[in-house]
Amino acid sequence: MGISFERPMFLLLAIPLLAFTLIPWFKLSKSTRRSGKHVLSLTLRIICIVLITLLLSGFMTVKQTKKTSVIILADLSDSTRHVRQQMNNYVRDAMEHADKDTRIGLMTFGYDTVYELPLTTDLRFVSFETSPKGNHTNLANAIIMANAMMPSDTNRRIIILTDGKQTIGDALESARQVAAQGVRIDAILLDTGTVGKEVQVNKINLPETLYVGEEFELVVEIESSYKTEAVLRLFDEQELKTVQNINLQEGINKFVFTDIATEPGVKNYRVEIETKEDDILRNNRMYSYIRVLGTPRLLIIDGTGSESHEFVKIIGDTANYDVISPRMTPTTLENLRKYESVVLMNVKKSDLPNGFDDMLEQYVRQLGRGLLTVGGEESYALGGWADSTLEKILPVNVYQRDEGEIASLALVILIDNSSSMQSGPKSPLELAKEGAARAVRSLKNIDEVGVIAFSDNAKRIVEMTSGEDKDYVINRIARIPSGGGTMMYTAMEMAYNDLVNSDKAVKHVILLSDGNPADKGFEKIAQMMKEKNITLTSIAIGGSANVNLLSSLARITEGRIYKAVDAEDLPDIMLQETFLAMGEYLNNKTFVPSLVQSSPVVKGITSFTQLHGYIGTELKDSATQVLASDNNRPIYAEWQYGLGFVASYTSDLNGKWSRSLLAWDKGQDFILNMVSRILPQEEDPDLGRVETSKSGDKGHIKAILNTGIADGDENIETIAQVISPSGKEMNVPLTLSGLGVYEGDFVLEEEGNYLINVVQYKDGKVVLSKESALVSSYSDEYDAFLKSGEVVNTVVNNANGEVWDNIHDIFKIKLLGAKEYIGYTLPLLILTIIIILIDITIRRLKFGNLMRSITQKSSAGVEMVREVYGSKVKPKIFKPETEVKQKALRTDKKAKEKKGVEKEPDKEKKPTTSVSSLLEVKESKGRKKL
């Protein structure tokens, strides 16, 4: 048994506290100090100081303990799936052989660690109920967490049940940490058996860098535990390139493929092996990549099939390019990043694959690639680009929000809601309502809109309403029911009456129908509309609509006719028609663009030639407008978007609006300059390089940069922009680790190729951008031929433990040496409070009155004794403290007078309280002199 103090420095606090208590006490007179009251009070205060000092210093008693805490760590990673029952038995045996002083807890681990059972002496275990992620074995983290769960005042032991694999973390370092705290680690190595029928891909060997046109070898290494036949597949990006039927020998097998680097950029490969019998399938696939240097390549997406003819004639041999239709557009970032830049030529958004604009945004912002958009009647607002990610990338808004410069619109939408419009899984009526809603959303606040539905009769769904009330109008449109025949005349008449009284500059009707109206007289209403400058556009839905009638109505009013064979096209048609009705988006007119700002795109050009049309857009705040129309709308605008560059040209290049440009002697220079403007700058190898590596579940990035910027500059930021195989984005900060060396790590959550772009910023501007990649294939957890067990042996040797064959023997080794610390905070606190209260009570009591009361009671008791036993009993009267003091003073005075000491001057006498003193004074005053 010993003692200990948790905060020993607080023991020094006793010195000032004792001084503060004793110094005032010594200043009292001796007689006062010797009084029982003061002595008792001082004693209590000293005891209180001692208790407070012990309380603050954390006084504890220390003794050796037999209490033992044991955490069993069960490896439930995927590599131990065949020995789970064996682990169950070990856990149950441990609980049976533990003594009364031992508490056992259970944790399971794989990639993460899960606490399954708390420390207790009453464990009831049947089977594992937790499921940690099994794709990795993180023994290091499991050891640290197990140590954290055991009380430090017990003997501590960790028992590991594992097959010996460690795929991530540093278990040896964790073992050393816990061993330094007195923790013992024992282990049982589980035998997962010999490797069965197993085939796996070990590696793919490729050159690091090639140039376009070079031939190279791709070497695949496959390991097999037995002799068998297999099928080997090689994928170039997502496309199957080669299939081979191969014969595998037991051991290492190598197969060589040859290929030619045809395109610049990062080229991805995937190898897959297939056999009839294979225990583990996760190790049958592996990824790799190669980087090819060469001339940049453009991807030209031609929206109509005739937009790019003149364009490709001009760029000729200055760049490599592929021309495709919107339907053939790449659907993965891996395929898209083979191109340095993308050109969209008069493309409708609905013709592009779903999600392409989101992928294109990543392509530009994260990978630093370029984008050029070229106009036409199916681009920008008319192409359905509004409120899309594609619009977000552009330097222009496809909506023109400056209402002061745009004519106001009064729009009436006539929707056929007869029974035939309700057919199909997604009915034409529902699509018509969706299109009407999109049309309403595109309106300006100064516009107005009305909605009329017609079947057997016409019903006004929305009165003519301001464009500000979009939500109300859309909500009313959504409630349009279906049913009945097709009676159209009344609906057209109602639309005419609504618009003829409107004061808006543009008055327009959009008519949707899928049938043949039963009534007549429509041409008369159409002629009345024309006289009042009201235009009508007809949309014939499906094959049963009366196209001739609808075309006639549109022609009379100088509107347009659309044939929506597929009802899915309705929303886009209605939105496009609404923009066309506004009159400011499609501009068929001849003008000369003005040069607004200088840019490399107009290098050597001091004046521009005529253009004959463009699509109206609006410049974004931070973009640069280089060319402007006669009413200051953007013709060519550009800006930096993330790491990439985006330019928008709002006229066409197919010869309709650009015929003068294509014939102009400087027109070719302007077009080539637009292409050069969006191409990324070539990387300078002298500015540094990026190295990547994989360790367990972590990807490591090391950038060795030579930008001439001082290391440690606070205005410098270096990050790695990482895109996972599924398109997930990560920004990884890179920290300075050496002269010009920046490093960082990120978690590899997926299999495949990670795109990495290291960017260095100074004062918010890009100084350098370097592209790289990192491949992640299957985890070592699925490596059937990986040797295991060595790590566990090293761990237990560094933590005073052993590797055992069974759990019974582990508990034969009793752990000693742990100390149990018993604190006394609560008892000391209670005792201190009690003593303080006693001290306060004593100081408040008047001991003189108390003693006099006791004396009087004692005298009364003596008289009773005399009456009983006679007069022989003499009372011993207790004299109060005041009387004793006065008698002592008188004795001292007489002694001084006998020695001849000179009397001091009379002082004012203090009032006496004893009876004998009062009698003495009275007698002296009443005695006469002789």
GIGIPE-V714684 format. One record per pair of residues at least 12 apart in sequence whose C-alpha atoms are under 7 Angstrom apart, sorted by the first residue. I is the first residue (numbers start at 1). J is the second residue. D is the distance in Angstrom with one decimal. If there is no record, write none. Layout:
BEGIN
((I J D) (I J D))
END
This chain:
BEGIN
((1 61 6.8) (1 62 5.6) (1 63 4.8) (2 61 5.6) (2 62 4.9) (2 63 6.4) (3 60 5.6) (3 61 4.2) (3 62 5.4) (4 59 6.0) (4 60 5.1) (4 61 6.0) (4 62 6.6) (5 57 5.7) (5 58 5.1) (5 59 4.7) (5 60 6.0) (6 57 6.0) (6 58 4.6) (6 59 6.6) (7 57 4.4) (7 58 5.7) (8 57 5.2) (9 57 6.9) (10 53 6.5) (10 56 6.1) (10 57 4.9) (11 53 5.7) (11 57 6.0) (13 53 6.6) (14 49 6.6) (14 50 7.0) (14 53 6.0) (17 49 6.7) (18 46 7.0) (41 839 5.8) (44 835 6.4) (44 839 6.3) (48 832 5.7) (48 835 6.5) (48 836 7.0) (51 828 6.2) (51 832 6.1) (52 832 6.9) (55 825 5.9) (55 828 6.2) (59 823 6.4) (59 824 6.7) (60 821 6.0) (60 822 5.2) (60 823 4.5) (60 824 6.4) (61 821 5.8) (61 822 5.3) (61 823 6.8) (62 819 6.3) (62 820 5.7) (62 821 4.7) (62 822 6.5) (63 819 5.5) (63 820 5.4) (63 821 6.8) (64 817 6.4) (64 818 5.9) (64 819 4.5) (64 820 5.9) (65 154 6.8) (65 818 5.9) (65 819 5.7) (65 820 5.7) (66 101 6.3) (66 816 6.6) (67 101 4.9) (67 102 6.0) (67 154 5.3) (67 155 6.2) (68 101 6.1) (68 102 4.6) (68 103 6.3) (68 154 5.2) (68 155 4.4) (68 156 5.8) (69 102 5.9) (69 103 5.0) (69 104 6.1) (69 150 6.1) (69 154 6.2) (69 155 6.0) (69 156 4.9) (69 157 6.3) (70 103 6.2) (70 104 4.7) (70 105 6.2) (70 156 6.0) (70 157 4.8) (70 158 5.7) (71 104 5.8) (71 105 4.7) (71 106 5.6) (71 146 6.2) (71 157 6.6) (71 158 5.0) (71 159 6.3) (72 105 6.2) (72 106 4.9) (72 107 6.1) (72 158 5.9) (72 159 4.8) (72 160 6.0) (73 106 6.3) (73 107 5.1) (73 108 5.6) (73 109 7.0) (73 159 6.0) (73 160 4.8) (73 161 6.0) (74 107 6.3) (74 108 4.7) (74 109 6.3) (74 160 6.3) (74 161 4.9) (74 162 6.5) (75 108 6.0) (75 109 5.2) (75 110 6.1) (75 161 6.0) (75 162 5.0) (76 108 6.2) (76 109 5.7) (76 110 5.6) (76 132 6.9) (76 134 6.6) (77 109 6.9) (77 110 4.4) (77 133 6.9) (77 134 3.9) (77 135 6.5) (77 136 6.4) (77 137 6.0) (78 134 4.7) (78 135 6.2) (78 781 6.9) (79 781 6.1) (79 782 6.8) (80 163 6.5) (80 192 6.8) (82 192 6.7) (83 192 6.5) (87 161 6.9) (88 127 5.9) (90 807 6.4) (92 125 6.4) (93 807 6.8) (94 807 6.2) (95 123 6.7) (97 808 6.6) (97 811 7.0) (98 811 6.8) (100 121 7.0) (102 121 6.6) (103 119 5.4) (103 120 4.7) (103 121 4.7) (104 119 4.9) (104 120 5.5) (104 121 6.4) (105 117 5.3) (105 118 4.8) (105 119 4.2) (105 120 6.6) (106 118 6.7) (108 132 6.9) (109 132 5.7) (109 142 6.3) (110 132 5.5) (110 133 5.6) (110 134 5.0) (110 136 5.6) (110 137 4.5) (110 138 5.8) (111 132 6.7) (111 133 5.2) (111 134 5.9) (111 135 6.3) (111 136 4.6) (111 137 5.2) (111 138 5.3) (112 132 5.8) (112 133 6.2) (112 138 6.7) (113 132 6.4) (113 142 5.7) (114 130 6.9) (114 132 6.4) (116 130 6.4) (135 779 6.6) (135 781 6.1) (136 167 5.8) (136 168 6.8) (136 779 6.7) (136 781 5.5) (137 165 6.6) (137 166 5.2) (137 167 5.2) (137 168 6.3) (137 781 7.0) (138 166 6.2) (138 167 6.5) (138 168 5.2) (138 169 5.7) (139 166 6.2) (139 171 5.6) (140 169 5.4) (140 170 5.4) (140 171 3.8) (140 174 5.5) (143 174 6.4) (143 175 7.0) (144 174 6.3) (147 178 6.7) (153 818 6.2) (153 819 5.7) (153 820 4.9) (153 821 6.7) (154 818 5.5) (154 819 6.9) (154 820 6.9) (155 815 6.0) (155 816 6.4) (155 818 5.1) (156 183 5.1) (156 184 6.4) (157 183 5.6) (157 184 4.8) (157 185 5.8) (158 184 6.3) (158 185 4.7) (158 186 6.2) (159 185 6.0) (159 186 4.9) (159 187 5.2) (160 186 6.3) (160 187 4.4) (160 188 6.2) (161 187 6.0) (161 188 5.2) (161 189 6.3) (161 190 6.8) (162 188 6.7) (162 189 5.5) (162 190 5.6) (163 189 5.4) (163 190 4.8) (163 191 6.4) (163 192 6.7) (163 789 6.9) (164 189 6.4) (164 788 4.9) (164 789 4.1) (164 791 6.6) (164 792 5.7) (165 788 5.1) (165 789 6.6) (167 696 5.7) (167 780 5.9) (167 781 6.4) (168 696 4.8) (168 697 6.5) (171 795 6.7) (172 794 6.9) (172 795 5.2) (175 795 5.8) (175 798 6.5) (175 799 5.9) (176 798 6.1) (176 799 6.5) (179 799 4.8) (183 799 6.9) (184 799 5.3) (184 800 5.6) (184 801 5.7) (185 796 5.4) (185 799 5.4) (185 800 6.7) (185 801 5.0) (186 796 5.8) (186 801 4.8) (186 802 5.1) (186 803 5.9) (187 802 6.5) (187 803 4.8) (187 804 6.1) (188 803 5.6) (188 804 5.2) (188 805 6.1) (188 806 6.9) (195 784 6.8) (196 279 6.9) (197 225 5.9) (197 226 6.3) (197 277 6.4) (197 278 5.5) (197 279 6.1) (198 224 5.8) (198 225 5.4) (198 278 4.9) (198 279 5.5) (198 280 6.7) (199 223 5.8) (199 224 4.4) (199 225 6.5) (199 278 6.2) (200 222 5.8) (200 223 5.5) (200 224 6.6) (200 283 5.2) (200 284 5.0) (201 221 6.1) (201 222 4.5) (201 223 6.4) (201 283 6.3) (201 284 5.5) (201 285 6.4) (201 286 6.5) (202 221 5.4) (202 222 5.5) (202 223 6.5) (203 220 6.1) (203 221 5.3) (204 218 6.9) (204 219 5.7) (204 220 4.7) (204 221 6.4) (204 288 6.6) (205 218 5.9) (205 219 5.0) (205 220 6.5) (206 218 5.4) (206 219 6.9) (206 290 6.8) (207 290 6.8) (208 290 5.8) (208 291 6.5) (209 290 6.3) (209 291 5.0) (209 292 5.8) (210 291 6.3) (210 292 4.7) (210 293 6.1) (211 261 6.8) (211 292 5.2) (211 293 4.6) (211 294 5.7) (212 261 5.0) (212 262 5.3) (212 263 5.9) (212 264 6.2) (212 292 6.2) (212 293 6.1) (212 294 5.3) (213 260 6.1) (213 261 5.3) (213 262 5.6) (214 260 5.6) (214 261 5.5) (215 259 5.7) (215 260 4.3) (215 261 6.4) (216 258 5.7) (216 259 5.6) (216 260 6.2) (217 256 6.5) (217 257 5.7) (217 258 4.6) (217 259 6.5) (218 256 5.7) (218 257 5.0) (218 258 6.1) (219 254 6.7) (219 255 5.7) (219 256 4.5) (219 257 6.4) (220 254 5.6) (220 255 5.2) (220 256 6.4) (221 252 6.8) (221 253 5.7) (221 254 4.6) (221 255 6.6) (222 252 5.9) (222 253 5.0) (222 254 6.2) (223 251 5.4) (223 252 4.5) (223 253 6.0) (224 248 6.9) (224 249 6.8) (224 250 5.2) (224 251 5.2) (224 252 6.7) (225 250 5.2) (225 251 6.1) (226 249 6.5) (226 250 4.5) (227 248 5.5) (227 249 4.6) (227 250 5.1) (228 247 6.0) (228 248 5.3) (228 249 6.8) (229 246 5.9) (229 247 4.5) (229 248 5.9) (229 275 6.6) (230 245 5.9) (230 246 5.3) (230 247 6.2) (230 273 6.8) (230 274 5.5) (230 275 4.7) (231 244 5.7) (231 245 4.6) (231 246 6.0) (231 273 5.8) (231 274 5.2) (231 275 6.6) (232 244 5.1) (232 245 6.3) (232 246 6.9) (232 272 5.9) (232 273 4.7) (232 274 6.6) (233 271 5.7) (233 272 5.2) (233 273 6.4) (234 270 5.9) (234 271 4.8) (234 272 6.7) (235 269 5.5) (235 270 5.0) (235 271 6.3) (236 268 6.1) (236 269 4.9) (236 270 6.8) (237 267 6.9) (237 268 5.0) (237 269 5.7) (237 335 6.9) (261 292 6.6) (263 292 6.8) (264 292 4.7) (264 293 5.0) (264 294 5.0) (264 295 6.6) (264 296 6.6) (264 338 6.8) (265 291 5.7) (265 292 5.1) (265 293 6.4) (265 338 5.4) (266 289 6.7) (266 290 5.8) (266 291 4.4) (266 292 6.2) (266 338 6.7) (267 289 5.4) (267 290 5.2) (267 291 6.1) (268 288 6.0) (268 289 4.3) (268 290 6.6) (269 287 5.8) (269 288 5.2) (269 289 5.6) (270 286 5.8) (270 287 4.5) (270 288 6.4) (271 285 5.7) (271 286 5.4) (271 287 6.5) (272 284 5.7) (272 285 4.6) (272 286 6.8) (273 285 6.7) (282 778 6.6) (282 782 6.5) (283 778 5.9) (283 782 5.9) (283 783 6.7) (286 777 5.2) (287 752 5.9) (287 775 6.3) (287 776 6.9) (287 777 5.8) (288 775 5.8) (295 319 6.8) (295 320 6.9) (296 319 6.3) (296 320 6.4) (296 340 5.8) (297 319 6.2) (297 320 4.6) (297 321 5.1) (297 339 5.1) (297 340 5.6) (298 320 6.2) (298 321 4.4) (298 322 6.4) (298 339 5.5) (298 340 6.0) (298 341 5.2) (298 342 5.8) (299 321 5.7) (299 322 5.1) (299 323 6.3) (299 339 6.1) (299 341 6.4) (299 342 4.8) (299 343 6.2) (300 321 6.9) (300 322 6.0) (300 323 4.7) (300 324 6.3) (300 342 6.0) (300 343 4.8) (300 344 6.3) (301 323 5.9) (301 324 5.1) (301 325 5.6) (301 326 5.9) (301 343 6.1) (301 344 5.1) (301 345 6.1) (302 323 6.8) (302 324 6.1) (302 325 5.3) (302 326 6.7) (302 344 6.7) (302 345 5.2) (302 346 6.9) (302 347 6.7) (303 325 6.2) (303 326 6.1) (303 345 5.8) (303 346 5.1) (303 347 4.1) (303 348 6.7) (305 325 6.8) (306 654 6.9) (307 345 6.2) (307 653 6.6) (307 654 4.8) (308 654 6.6) (310 653 7.0) (310 654 6.4) (311 653 6.7) (314 668 6.3) (315 672 6.3) (326 351 5.7) (326 352 5.1) (327 351 6.3) (327 352 6.0) (327 353 6.7) (329 352 6.9) (329 353 6.9) (331 353 6.9) (331 356 6.6) (333 359 6.4) (337 363 6.9) (340 369 5.6) (340 370 6.7) (340 679 6.3) (340 680 6.8) (341 369 5.6) (341 370 4.4) (341 371 5.6) (341 678 6.6) (341 679 6.0) (342 370 6.3) (342 371 4.9) (342 372 6.4) (343 371 5.8) (343 372 4.7) (343 373 5.8) (344 372 6.3) (344 373 4.8) (344 374 6.0) (345 373 6.1) (345 374 4.7) (345 375 6.5) (346 374 5.9) (346 375 5.1) (346 376 4.8) (346 377 6.9) (346 378 5.5) (346 379 4.8) (347 378 5.9) (347 379 5.4) (347 383 6.6) (348 378 5.4) (348 379 5.8) (348 383 4.2) (348 384 6.4) (349 383 5.9) (349 384 5.7) (349 385 6.0) (357 389 5.6) (357 390 5.2) (358 389 6.0) (361 393 6.4) (364 641 6.9) (364 642 7.0) (364 643 6.6) (364 644 4.7) (365 641 5.8) (365 642 4.1) (365 643 5.0) (365 644 5.4) (366 642 6.7) (366 643 6.1) (366 721 6.4) (367 643 6.7) (367 757 6.4) (368 643 4.1) (368 644 3.8) (368 680 6.8) (369 644 4.8) (369 645 6.7) (369 679 6.9) (369 680 5.9) (370 644 5.4) (370 645 4.9) (370 646 5.8) (370 678 4.5) (370 679 5.6) (370 680 6.6) (371 645 6.5) (371 646 4.8) (371 647 6.4) (371 678 6.1) (372 646 5.9) (372 647 4.9) (372 648 5.8) (372 678 6.9) (373 647 6.5) (373 648 4.8) (373 649 6.0) (374 648 6.3) (374 649 5.0) (374 650 5.9) (374 651 6.6) (374 652 5.9) (375 614 6.9) (375 615 6.5) (375 649 6.2) (375 650 4.4) (375 651 4.8) (375 652 4.7) (376 615 6.9) (376 651 6.4) (376 652 5.2) (380 398 5.5) (381 398 5.0) (381 399 6.5) (381 579 6.9) (382 576 4.7) (382 579 6.5) (383 576 6.9) (384 572 6.4) (384 576 6.9) (385 398 6.9) (386 398 5.9) (386 399 6.6) (393 641 6.9) (394 646 6.4) (394 648 6.8) (395 619 6.5) (395 620 5.7) (395 623 5.3) (395 637 6.2) (395 638 5.6) (395 639 5.8) (395 647 6.9) (395 648 6.8) (396 617 6.2) (396 618 5.4) (396 619 4.5) (396 620 5.1) (397 617 5.8) (397 618 5.0) (397 619 6.2) (397 620 6.2) (398 617 4.8) (398 618 6.5) (399 617 6.2) (399 618 6.8) (400 617 5.7) (400 618 5.4) (406 584 6.5) (407 505 5.9) (407 506 6.9) (407 582 6.9) (408 446 6.0) (408 447 5.3) (408 504 5.4) (408 505 5.4) (408 506 6.2) (409 447 4.8) (409 448 6.5) (409 504 5.6) (409 505 6.2) (409 506 4.7) (409 507 5.9) (409 582 6.2) (410 447 5.8) (410 448 4.9) (410 449 5.8) (410 499 6.9) (410 504 5.8) (410 506 6.1) (410 507 4.8) (410 508 6.3) (411 448 6.3) (411 449 4.7) (411 450 6.4) (411 507 6.1) (411 508 5.0) (411 509 5.8) (412 449 5.6) (412 450 4.7) (412 451 5.6) (412 495 6.2) (412 508 6.5) (412 509 4.9) (412 510 6.5) (413 450 6.4) (413 451 4.9) (413 452 6.3) (413 509 5.9) (413 510 4.9) (413 511 6.2) (414 451 6.2) (414 452 5.0) (414 453 5.8) (414 491 7.0) (414 510 6.1) (414 511 4.7) (414 512 6.2) (415 452 6.3) (415 453 4.8) (415 454 6.4) (415 511 6.4) (415 512 5.2) (415 513 6.8) (416 453 5.9) (416 454 5.2) (416 455 6.2) (416 512 5.9) (416 513 5.0) (417 429 6.4) (417 453 6.1) (417 454 5.9) (417 455 5.6) (417 481 6.8) (417 482 4.8) (417 483 6.5) (418 455 4.7) (418 482 5.5) (418 483 4.7) (418 484 4.9) (418 485 5.2) (418 486 6.0) (419 482 5.6) (419 483 4.2) (419 484 5.5) (419 485 6.7) (421 514 6.9) (422 482 6.6) (428 567 5.5) (431 567 6.7) (431 568 6.7) (431 570 6.2) (431 571 6.4) (432 570 6.0) (432 571 6.6) (433 477 6.2) (433 478 6.3) (434 571 6.0) (435 570 5.9) (435 571 3.5) (435 572 6.8) (435 574 5.5) (435 575 6.6) (436 574 6.7) (437 474 5.3) (438 571 6.9) (438 575 6.0) (439 574 6.2) (439 575 4.8) (439 578 5.9) (440 470 6.3) (441 470 6.3) (443 467 5.9) (444 467 5.7) (445 466 6.6) (445 467 4.3) (445 468 4.6) (446 466 6.9) (446 467 6.1) (447 466 6.1) (447 467 5.0) (448 464 6.2) (448 465 5.2) (448 466 4.4) (448 467 5.0) (449 464 5.2) (449 465 5.3) (449 466 6.6) (449 467 6.6) (450 462 5.1) (450 463 5.2) (450 464 4.4) (450 465 6.3) (451 463 6.9) (452 491 6.6) (454 486 6.9) (454 487 6.5) (454 488 6.4) (454 491 6.3) (455 483 6.9) (455 484 5.3) (455 485 5.0) (455 486 4.5) (455 487 5.5) (456 484 5.3) (456 485 4.9) (456 486 5.7) (456 487 5.4) (457 487 6.0) (458 490 6.1) (458 491 5.2) (461 476 6.6) (462 476 6.9) (486 517 5.0) (486 518 6.2) (487 517 5.4) (487 518 5.8) (487 519 5.7) (488 517 6.1) (488 519 6.8) (489 519 6.6) (489 520 6.6) (489 521 6.7) (489 522 5.9) (492 525 6.9) (493 525 6.6) (496 529 6.5) (500 532 6.6) (506 582 6.9) (507 534 5.0) (507 535 6.5) (508 534 5.5) (508 535 4.9) (508 536 5.8) (508 581 6.6) (509 535 6.2) (509 536 4.5) (509 537 6.2) (510 536 5.9) (510 537 5.0) (510 538 6.1) (511 537 6.2) (511 538 4.8) (511 539 6.1) (512 538 6.1) (512 539 4.9) (512 540 6.3) (513 539 6.6) (513 540 5.7) (513 541 6.0) (513 545 6.6) (514 540 5.8) (514 541 4.5) (514 542 6.0) (514 544 6.1) (514 545 4.4) (515 544 5.5) (515 545 4.1) (515 546 6.1) (516 545 5.8) (516 546 5.1) (523 553 6.4) (526 553 6.0) (526 556 6.3) (526 557 6.1) (527 556 6.4) (527 557 6.9) (529 557 6.6) (530 556 6.9) (530 557 4.8) (534 557 6.8) (535 557 4.9) (535 558 6.0) (535 559 5.3) (536 554 5.4) (536 557 5.7) (536 559 4.9) (537 554 5.3) (537 559 4.8) (537 560 4.7) (537 561 5.7) (538 550 5.6) (538 551 6.8) (538 554 6.0) (538 560 6.4) (538 561 4.9) (538 562 6.3) (539 561 6.0) (539 562 4.7) (539 563 5.9) (539 564 6.7) (540 562 6.2) (540 563 4.9) (540 564 5.9) (541 563 6.4) (541 564 4.9) (541 565 6.0) (541 567 6.5) (542 564 6.1) (542 565 4.6) (542 566 6.5) (543 565 6.6) (584 616 6.2) (585 615 5.2) (585 616 4.3) (586 614 6.6) (586 615 5.1) (586 616 6.5) (587 613 5.2) (587 614 5.4) (587 615 6.1) (588 612 6.2) (588 613 4.4) (588 614 6.8) (589 612 5.1) (589 613 5.1) (590 610 6.6) (590 611 5.7) (590 612 4.1) (590 613 6.3) (591 610 5.6) (591 611 5.7) (591 612 6.4) (591 630 6.5) (592 608 6.5) (592 609 5.9) (592 610 4.5) (592 611 6.1) (593 608 6.2) (593 627 5.9) (593 628 5.3) (593 629 4.9) (593 630 6.5) (594 608 7.0) (594 627 5.6) (594 628 5.3) (594 629 6.6) (595 607 7.0) (595 626 5.9) (595 627 5.0) (595 628 6.8) (596 625 6.5) (596 626 5.1) (596 627 5.7) (596 628 6.7) (597 625 6.5) (597 626 4.8) (598 626 6.4) (599 626 6.8) (600 673 7.0) (601 670 6.2) (601 673 4.7) (601 674 5.6) (601 677 6.7) (602 670 6.3) (609 660 6.8) (609 661 6.2) (610 660 6.0) (610 661 6.9) (611 657 5.7) (611 658 5.6) (611 660 6.5) (611 661 6.8) (612 657 4.3) (612 658 6.5) (613 651 6.2) (613 657 5.0) (614 650 5.4) (614 651 4.2) (615 650 5.4) (615 651 6.4) (616 633 6.5) (617 633 6.4) (617 634 6.4) (618 633 6.3) (618 634 6.6) (619 634 6.3) (623 637 6.8) (623 638 5.9) (623 639 5.1) (624 637 5.5) (624 638 5.4) (624 639 6.2) (625 637 4.4) (625 638 6.7) (635 649 5.6) (635 650 5.1) (635 651 6.6) (636 648 5.6) (636 649 4.5) (636 650 6.5) (637 649 6.8) (645 678 5.5) (646 678 6.4) (683 770 6.9) (687 705 5.8) (687 706 4.7) (687 707 5.7) (688 704 5.3) (688 705 4.3) (688 706 5.4) (689 703 6.0) (689 704 5.4) (689 705 6.5) (690 702 5.8) (690 703 4.4) (690 704 6.3) (690 772 6.5) (691 703 6.3) (692 774 6.1) (693 774 6.9) (697 747 5.9) (697 748 5.2) (698 745 6.3) (698 746 5.6) (698 747 4.7) (698 748 5.5) (699 745 5.5) (699 746 5.3) (699 747 6.1) (699 748 6.1) (700 744 6.0) (700 745 4.6) (700 746 6.7) (701 743 5.5) (701 744 5.4) (701 745 6.2) (702 741 6.9) (702 742 5.8) (702 743 4.5) (702 744 6.9) (703 741 5.7) (703 742 5.1) (703 743 6.3) (704 740 5.8) (704 741 4.6) (704 742 6.5) (705 740 5.3) (705 741 6.3) (706 740 6.4) (711 740 6.5) (715 762 5.5) (715 763 5.4) (716 761 5.6) (716 762 4.7) (716 763 6.8) (717 760 5.7) (717 761 5.1) (717 762 6.6) (718 733 6.5) (718 734 5.6) (718 759 5.8) (718 760 4.3) (718 761 6.3) (719 731 6.5) (719 732 5.6) (719 733 4.5) (719 734 5.2) (719 758 5.9) (719 759 5.5) (719 760 6.5) (720 732 5.0) (720 733 6.4) (720 734 6.8) (720 756 6.4) (720 757 5.5) (720 758 4.3) (720 759 6.1) (721 756 5.7) (721 757 5.1) (721 758 6.2) (722 754 6.7) (722 755 5.6) (722 756 4.6) (722 757 6.5) (723 754 5.7) (723 755 5.1) (723 756 6.6) (724 753 7.0) (724 754 4.8) (724 755 6.7) (725 750 6.9) (725 752 5.5) (725 753 5.6) (725 754 5.7) (732 744 6.6) (732 746 6.7) (751 776 5.1) (751 777 5.1) (751 778 6.7) (752 775 5.8) (752 776 5.3) (752 777 6.2) (753 773 6.8) (753 774 5.8) (753 775 4.4) (753 776 6.3) (754 773 5.5) (754 774 5.1) (754 775 6.1) (755 772 6.4) (755 773 4.7) (755 774 6.7) (756 771 5.8) (756 772 5.0) (756 773 5.1) (757 769 6.6) (757 770 5.5) (757 771 4.3) (757 772 6.0) (758 770 5.1) (758 771 6.3) (848 880 6.8) (848 881 7.0) (851 880 6.8) (852 880 6.4) (855 877 6.8) (855 878 5.7) (859 877 6.9) (862 875 6.0) (883 914 6.0))
END
